[in-house]
Amino acid sequence: MKQCFWKFSLIAFAGMILTGPLSAADAVKGKEVYEKKCAMCHAKDLTGNPAMAKLFKIDPSALSLVKKETLDKKDADLILITAKGQGKMAAQEGKLSADDIANSIAYIRSAAAPAPGK
């Protein structure tokens, strides 16, 4: 039953994401989630924490959220990766709500965006 709920939640949530971009208000909420739950591995500046990369025995760039490969992914893909996990990243479903996941992705998108005029 729990698994069905999560599948439904992810599908419904991905549908919401695909209907339009995440709002700036979501990014504000997402910053708090990111700093509490994500920054330990991905670093406050989103470039990846070298100490965590060493601990996981991976290339530090694997933890970067500002590299082109990551930023080119669709929001729905990033939601799925965050919820289900990938590689050494643990699944966050059950630890973060669907809203928290989407808001943190909105924050990552806003923080990784180039400053206006650059």
N, C-alpha and C positions, 0 to 999 in steps of 0.2 A: 504494500500500500504506500509506504514512504517513498519507494523508488518511483512509483507512478506519479505521486505528487510532484517530485522533483522534475521528472520528465515534462509534465504538464507545465510546471512553473517556467522551466527553461524555454519551452516552445512558445508559451505566451509572452514571455519576456523578450525573446528574440524577435517576435512579431512586433512588439512595441518599438523596439530599436529600429527595425527595418522601415517603420513608417515615418521616421524623421530623425534628425540629429538630436542628440542629448542637449538639454538646455544648460545655460550658464549656472542656474540655480542648482542643478544636479552636480555640476563640477564643484561648487562650494561645499556641498554635503560630502562629495567624494574625496575632497582633500583630507577631511577628518578621518574617513575610513582608511584612505591610503596611508596616512601617517601612522595610524594605530596598527594596521594589519599587513601592510605591504612594504613599507619603507625599510624594514629590517633586512630584507633580501635585495630589494630593488633600489635602495638608497633614497634619501630624501629628494635628491635631484634627478631621480629616475634613471641614472646611468649604471646602476648595479653596484652592490656592495662587494668590494674585492675580498673582504674577509669571509663572507658567505660563499663566494665562488671558490675560494680555497678550501673551505670546509666541505663543500659538495664535490670538490675535485672537478670543476668545470671551468671553462674559459669565462673570465669576467664579463665579456660581452653577452654571454647567454642570459645574464640578469638585467641587461639594459632594456629599458622600455622606450628609449628615444631613437633606437636604430631604425633605419628605413624599413627593414624586413618586418618589424613589429608594427610600426605606424601604418604600413600599407595594408594590414589586415582589416577586415570589416569588423564593426562593433560586435556583430553577432558571433563572429569567430573568437574574438577576445573574451566575450562572455562565456562561451563554451569552454575555452581553455582555462579560464579562471575557475569556473564551476567544477569541471571534471578533472583538472590538473593536466600536466603535460611534462614529460621528462622527469626531472627531479622536483618539479613544483607539485605540491600536494593539492588535491581537490579542495576547493573552498565551499562547496555546497554543504549546507548544514552548519557551517561556521559563519558564513556571511549570507545575508538575505539577498534575494534577486535585486532589490533596490540598491543595496550596498555595493554589489558587484557593478551594476550599471553606473552608479554614481562615481565609483572609483575610476572606471574607464573614461567617463566624461572628464574627470579631473586630469587623468593622464593625457588625454587629447588636448585639453586646454593648456596644460603645463608644458607639453612638448611642442606646441605650436610656436612658430617663429614670431618674434615681436613685430608689431606693425611697422612697416617701412624697412624691414630687413629681408 
